[in-house]
Amino acid sequence: MTAAPQPVPLRRTLGGRDLVVYGLLFIAPMAPVGVFGALDARSRGAVALVYVVATVAMGFTAYSYALMVRVVPQAGSVFAYARAGLGPGPGFIAGWMAMLDYVLIPAVAYLFSGIALHALVPSVSQWVFTAAAVVVTTALNMSGVRAAALVGFLVLAMEIAVLLVFVGAAVAVLVRHGASRGLASPFTGQGGFSGTAVLGAVSVAVLSYLGFDAIAAFAEESSGGPRRVARAVLCCLALAGVLFVVQTYLAALLSQRSSAALAADPSRQGSAFYDAVEAGVGHWLHQLVAVSKAIGAAFAALAGQAAAGRLLFAMARERRLPGALAKVDPGSGVPRRALLAAAAVTLVAAVWAARRADGLAWLVSVVDIGALTAFSLLHLSVVGWFAVRHRDAGFSVVRHIAVPVLGLAVTCAVIEAAARTAQWVGLGWLVLGLLVLLAQRGGRTMRAA
């Protein structure tokens, strides 16, 4: 008899730089631009401190990813980790909840790109720009992980260059004309420090980091093995934290509106970063940042779509999704069917949201709950793997219980602080996932009988 053809594996072609590029590209180096005003108002001016605390808080999650990717170096990321640490059922639920994150975060990024481009070219509808961005980045992902990583590196370099221009221009203005606020105020607040206000803002700021975890989805395509992936996850979070603190600190010093004025006028919060740049430096930098955000958002979606394809591929390989999605194209070495499925869902969600006034708010709220629930199961997976299933493998109370429990406390606190609509949508998606899981178990029981 002729042996059945072996499935085509994913190719190990990504180096450490490529992994960090994917993570930073997905997060976006200037992610705080859109939420700067809201965080400044909510923290009473201590916006830079908010990102210091948020980086430390998300460090617990990054550390849990680094632990699990070393013992379960598989493409499914949190799906694979929860499956190994907690069992097949929780693994499916972790992957199911992560789908909200991995499939819809690109939709949010595409929509950001469409909104920004529409603002620059008002004669073209934003949904047209949004759809075009989906098509272009999907074509790049389909061509192979190396080609997508190269283009992603070039776009990331452009974003970093714009950020450096902003930093240089801001420092020059501050040296020449002085700051609008006290130099220490972005860390201490205006009119007195409030720990409660800072922690409340942190619950929003941690959402700026969503995407660094996508690095773990490329574990089977890393040329340096799981240790390199683990280092890339931690490095990406640290770099993002530094970039976020620096840009929010400078923007706060340039801002001619106090945090109290922003709190009193929420309509000005969305444009607060741009207003600070324009008032402090000039219109040219405002436009440069806007163009960078438009391009960067589309290619953040490229990284997100690639990670979403790997998640669908891994779940299909374990027979939790249709088996057709578990095929790897022998020419490009990528899971094309899974990528196309992710792109199709993203396209529908992004264009639908682009045609609705409340589309962006709805997408963001759903994405947040999916990611945070998956993070929570990730922390439980660390405890399950190291403290229960493999306790003899170098078990440490601090690394394998204390750190993930602290990370779990952070994610649960952010979920509790989320909007009620987002909580209900997340609960509905969770219930649907449980029903799918029960149906799968029922089908397997019948086949076994």
Disulfide bonds with the S-S distance in Angstrom:
none
